[in-house]
Amino acid sequence: MGPDEVLLWLSARREGSWGQFRSAAEEILANGNAGAGAVSYQDMRFVLEQLGHVEFDGRDEEGGWRVAPPVLAASQQPEGFVGIVCGARSVQLMSRLRAVDRAGCEIFESNSYPSVVRYRVTELSTLSRIAADAGLGFQPDTPVKILSCAARVVQLSRSRPARLPFGKDFEVSRFAIGRICRWLPSTDAEAAYGPDGLYRFVRFQIPGHYLKLGERVLRVDGQTAKFFLLAQRRRQVLRYDLSNRTLSVPGICRPPLLIDRALALCTGYPAAYEPRKRMLAYAGIREDVAAFAASLLSQGI
């Protein structure tokens, strides 16, 4: 048992509370072949969101979740088109997907995220037919459609006025932009009276991010705020290699969720982490998609 079983359980329930998700994910993953603790419930939440399977309503273990409707997400590549199965799954759906186009169906299993189910074809109309025959929704040019729904990082969408937390229960750190970007140890006093910037407060392993701008304090999405500060400093961290269509970014500067999802759904795989370089690499990224993502992140390529 593992990530596939987590997605099957969520699909059967359709929606629920954070507590239900955490309990089910911990139990299923602990009983999996990979061994207890190999994949955490937080890791599972992240990849389920990133790959377009599940939407979580709140941040920081608040709110609930709901499984997205099953859809075939299409992405154009130089050699043709890729269709990636996203959203709710069932045993019956998986059987239909295998039967619809046996030659074109690819299933790649992983211990870290649900199996990637996808089709590689030469015509977009073929993917439309596969979706109709399998009873799936169909979304052409998914990466561009998702990016079109994402806000520019300089707008600080989903931020809200807040007060800085304080107390000994918090582990505080400050985001530093230097030769490399990193989190530096800090204190609640420095956050309150020290320099402007992005501060992270962690309690019970749950992080909260706060952006201090003069007298203003905003509760923010951490990844969005990082690129906001990078834009202010005119610091470029994005790299695009046209020869192999790979978009790379420092691991600490993973893009906000919608942009991350759009890039992952170019191929159906999460970004690969390169430990030696401390970089995340997204494969199969068209030049126009890379440029669109870069503009939203206030970066150049």
C-alpha positions as CSV (number, residue, x, y, z in Angstrom):
1,M,0.0,0.0,0.0
2,G,1.2,3.5,-0.8
3,P,0.4,6.7,-2.7
4,D,-2.0,4.9,-5.1
5,E,-4.1,3.6,-2.2
6,V,-4.2,7.0,-0.6
7,L,-5.6,8.5,-3.9
8,L,-8.1,5.6,-4.2
9,W,-9.3,6.2,-0.6
10,L,-9.7,9.9,-1.2
11,S,-11.5,9.4,-4.4
12,A,-14.0,7.1,-2.7
13,R,-14.6,9.7,0.0
14,R,-14.6,12.6,-2.5
15,E,-14.2,15.2,0.3
16,G,-13.5,15.5,3.9
17,S,-11.6,17.3,6.7
18,W,-7.9,17.7,7.2
19,G,-8.0,15.4,10.2
20,Q,-9.6,12.6,8.1
21,F,-6.9,13.1,5.4
22,R,-4.1,13.0,7.8
23,S,-5.3,9.9,9.7
24,A,-6.0,8.0,6.5
25,A,-2.7,9.0,4.8
26,E,-0.6,8.1,7.9
27,E,-2.3,4.7,8.3
28,I,-2.1,3.7,4.6
29,L,1.5,4.9,4.2
30,A,2.6,3.3,7.4
31,N,1.3,0.0,6.1
32,G,2.9,0.3,2.7
33,N,5.8,-1.6,1.3
34,A,8.1,1.4,1.5
35,G,7.9,1.3,5.3
36,A,6.5,3.7,7.9
37,G,7.8,7.2,7.6
38,A,9.2,6.9,4.0
39,V,6.6,9.3,2.7
40,S,4.9,11.7,5.2
41,Y,1.3,12.8,5.0
42,Q,2.7,16.4,4.3
43,D,4.7,15.0,1.4
44,M,1.6,13.3,0.2
45,R,-0.5,16.4,0.5
46,F,2.0,18.3,-1.6
47,V,2.2,15.9,-4.5
48,L,-1.5,15.4,-4.6
49,E,-2.0,19.1,-5.0
50,Q,1.0,19.5,-7.4
51,L,-0.2,16.9,-9.8
52,G,-3.8,18.1,-9.8
53,H,-5.4,15.2,-8.0
54,V,-6.7,16.9,-4.8
55,E,-7.5,20.5,-3.8
56,F,-7.0,21.6,-0.1
57,D,-9.1,24.5,1.0
58,G,-6.8,25.9,3.8
59,R,-3.2,26.3,4.7
60,D,-1.3,25.1,7.7
61,E,-3.5,22.0,8.3
62,E,-6.8,24.0,8.4
63,G,-9.9,23.6,6.3
64,G,-10.7,20.5,4.3
65,W,-10.1,18.8,0.9
66,R,-11.9,17.6,-2.1
67,V,-10.8,15.4,-5.0
68,A,-10.8,17.0,-8.4
69,P,-13.0,15.4,-11.1
70,P,-11.1,13.0,-13.3
71,V,-9.7,14.7,-16.4
72,L,-7.2,14.0,-19.2
73,A,-4.8,17.0,-19.1
74,A,-3.2,17.5,-22.5
75,S,0.2,19.1,-23.1
76,Q,1.9,19.7,-26.5
77,Q,5.4,18.5,-27.0
78,P,7.6,18.8,-30.1
79,E,7.1,15.1,-30.9
80,G,3.3,15.2,-30.4
81,F,1.0,15.4,-27.4
82,V,0.9,14.0,-23.9
83,G,-2.3,13.3,-22.0
84,I,-2.0,12.9,-18.2
85,V,-4.8,11.5,-16.1
86,C,-5.5,13.8,-13.1
87,G,-8.1,13.8,-10.4
88,A,-10.2,11.1,-8.8
89,R,-9.4,7.4,-9.5
90,S,-11.2,4.1,-9.1
91,V,-10.3,0.5,-9.9
92,Q,-13.0,0.6,-12.7
93,L,-11.5,3.8,-14.2
94,M,-8.0,2.3,-14.3
95,S,-9.4,-0.8,-16.1
96,R,-11.1,1.4,-18.7
97,L,-7.9,3.5,-19.2
98,R,-5.9,0.4,-19.9
99,A,-8.5,-1.0,-22.3
100,V,-9.1,2.2,-24.3
101,D,-5.7,2.4,-25.9
102,R,-3.5,-0.4,-24.8
103,A,-0.6,0.6,-27.1
104,G,-0.5,4.2,-26.0
105,C,-1.2,3.9,-22.2
106,E,1.9,4.3,-20.0
107,I,1.7,3.7,-16.2
108,F,4.8,4.7,-14.2
109,E,4.7,3.6,-10.5
110,S,6.4,5.5,-7.7
111,N,6.8,5.2,-3.9
112,S,6.6,9.0,-3.6
113,Y,3.5,9.9,-5.6
114,P,0.5,8.2,-7.2
115,S,1.3,6.4,-10.4
116,V,1.6,8.6,-13.5
117,V,-0.9,7.5,-16.0
118,R,-0.5,9.1,-19.4
119,Y,-0.8,8.7,-23.2
120,R,1.6,9.8,-25.9
121,V,0.0,10.4,-29.3
122,T,0.6,12.4,-32.5
123,E,-2.8,14.0,-32.8
124,L,-4.7,16.0,-30.2
125,S,-8.0,14.5,-31.5
126,T,-6.7,11.1,-30.3
127,L,-6.5,12.3,-26.7
128,S,-10.0,13.8,-27.0
129,R,-11.3,10.4,-28.2
130,I,-9.5,8.5,-25.4
131,A,-11.0,10.9,-22.8
132,A,-14.5,10.4,-24.2
133,D,-14.2,6.6,-24.3
134,A,-12.9,6.4,-20.7
135,G,-15.4,8.9,-19.3
136,L,-12.9,11.6,-18.5
137,G,-13.1,15.3,-18.9
138,F,-10.7,16.7,-21.4
139,Q,-8.4,19.8,-21.0
140,P,-6.3,20.9,-24.0
141,D,-3.1,22.8,-23.4
142,T,-3.3,22.4,-19.7
143,P,-0.1,24.1,-18.7
144,V,-1.1,27.4,-20.4
145,K,-4.7,27.1,-19.1
146,I,-3.3,26.8,-15.5
147,L,-0.8,29.6,-15.9
148,S,-3.6,31.8,-17.2
149,C,-5.3,31.4,-13.8
150,A,-2.2,32.2,-11.8
151,A,-1.5,35.7,-10.4
152,R,1.8,37.5,-10.7
153,V,3.9,37.2,-7.6
154,V,4.3,41.0,-7.3
155,Q,0.5,41.1,-6.5
156,L,1.0,39.0,-3.4
157,S,-2.4,37.3,-4.0
158,R,-3.9,35.5,-1.0
159,S,-2.0,37.7,1.4
160,R,-3.8,39.3,4.3
161,P,-3.0,41.7,7.1
162,A,-1.8,40.0,10.3
163,R,0.2,40.4,13.5
164,L,3.5,38.7,14.0
165,P,3.3,35.7,16.4
166,F,5.4,35.7,19.5
167,G,6.3,33.2,22.2
168,K,8.9,30.5,23.0
169,D,6.9,27.8,21.2
170,F,7.9,29.2,17.8
171,E,11.0,28.4,15.8
172,V,11.7,31.6,13.9
173,S,13.8,32.1,10.8
174,R,14.4,34.8,8.2
175,F,14.7,34.4,4.4
176,A,18.0,35.7,3.3
177,I,18.9,36.5,-0.3
178,G,22.7,36.4,-0.9
179,R,24.9,34.4,-3.1
180,I,22.5,31.6,-2.3
181,C,19.0,31.9,-0.8
182,R,18.6,30.3,2.6
183,W,16.7,30.5,5.9
184,L,18.7,32.0,8.7
185,P,17.9,31.5,12.4
186,S,16.0,34.5,13.9
187,T,13.8,35.5,16.8
188,D,10.4,36.9,17.3
189,A,12.1,40.1,18.6
190,E,14.1,40.5,15.3
191,A,10.9,39.9,13.3
192,A,9.1,42.6,15.3
193,Y,11.9,45.2,15.5
194,G,14.4,44.2,12.9
195,P,14.7,44.5,9.1
196,D,11.9,44.1,6.7
197,G,11.6,40.7,5.0
198,L,10.1,37.3,5.0
199,Y,9.9,35.5,8.4
200,R,8.9,31.9,9.0
201,F,7.3,30.9,12.3
202,V,7.1,27.1,13.0
203,R,5.2,25.5,15.8
204,F,4.4,21.8,16.0
205,Q,6.1,21.4,12.6
206,I,3.5,23.7,11.0
207,P,5.0,26.8,9.3
208,G,3.4,30.2,9.0
209,H,5.0,32.9,6.7
210,Y,4.9,36.6,7.4
211,L,6.1,39.4,5.2
212,K,7.2,42.6,7.0
213,L,7.0,45.8,4.9
214,G,7.7,48.8,7.1
215,E,4.7,49.1,9.4
216,R,2.7,46.5,7.4
217,V,2.7,42.8,8.2
218,L,1.1,40.3,5.8
219,R,0.4,36.6,6.3
220,V,1.5,35.2,2.9
221,D,2.2,32.2,0.9
222,G,5.9,31.6,1.5
223,Q,6.8,30.7,-2.1
224,T,5.0,33.7,-3.5
225,A,6.7,36.0,-1.0
226,K,10.2,34.7,-1.9
227,F,9.7,35.6,-5.6
228,F,8.2,39.0,-4.5
229,L,11.4,39.8,-2.6
230,L,13.6,38.4,-5.5
231,A,11.8,40.8,-7.9
232,Q,12.4,43.7,-5.5
233,R,16.1,42.8,-5.5
234,R,16.1,42.2,-9.3
235,R,17.6,38.8,-8.5
236,Q,17.3,36.2,-11.3
237,V,17.2,32.6,-10.1
238,L,15.4,30.9,-13.0
239,R,17.4,29.1,-15.7
240,Y,16.0,27.7,-19.0
241,D,17.9,25.3,-21.2
242,L,16.3,25.3,-24.6
243,S,18.3,22.4,-26.0
244,N,16.7,19.9,-23.6
245,R,13.6,22.0,-22.6
246,T,14.5,22.1,-18.9
247,L,13.5,24.8,-16.5
248,S,15.5,25.0,-13.3
249,V,15.2,26.9,-10.0
250,P,16.9,26.6,-6.6
251,G,15.2,24.1,-4.4
252,I,14.4,26.7,-1.8
253,C,12.7,28.8,-4.4
254,R,10.1,26.3,-5.7
255,P,7.4,28.3,-7.6
256,P,3.9,28.9,-6.0
257,L,1.4,26.0,-6.3
258,L,-0.4,26.9,-9.6
259,I,2.8,27.6,-11.5
260,D,4.5,24.5,-10.0
261,R,1.4,22.5,-11.1
262,A,1.5,23.9,-14.6
263,L,5.1,23.0,-15.0
264,A,4.7,19.5,-13.6
265,L,1.8,18.8,-15.9
266,C,3.9,19.4,-19.0
267,T,5.0,15.8,-18.5
268,G,3.0,14.5,-15.6
269,Y,6.1,14.2,-13.3
270,P,7.1,16.4,-10.4
271,A,10.3,18.4,-10.7
272,A,13.5,16.3,-10.1
273,Y,15.7,17.5,-7.3
274,E,19.5,17.6,-8.0
275,P,21.1,17.5,-4.5
276,R,24.6,18.4,-5.7
277,K,23.4,21.6,-7.3
278,R,20.4,22.1,-4.9
279,M,18.3,22.7,-7.9
280,L,14.8,21.6,-9.0
281,A,14.6,20.7,-12.7
282,Y,11.3,20.6,-14.6
283,A,11.5,18.6,-17.8
284,G,9.6,18.9,-21.1
285,I,8.9,22.6,-20.8
286,R,8.1,24.4,-24.0
287,E,9.8,27.7,-24.6
288,D,6.5,29.6,-24.5
289,V,5.4,27.9,-21.3
290,A,8.8,28.7,-19.7
291,A,8.5,32.4,-20.7
292,F,4.9,32.6,-19.4
293,A,5.9,31.1,-16.0
294,A,9.0,33.4,-15.8
295,S,6.8,36.5,-16.4
296,L,4.5,35.5,-13.6
297,L,7.5,35.0,-11.3
298,S,9.0,38.4,-12.4
299,Q,12.0,36.4,-13.7
300,G,13.8,36.3,-17.0
301,I,15.0,33.2,-18.9
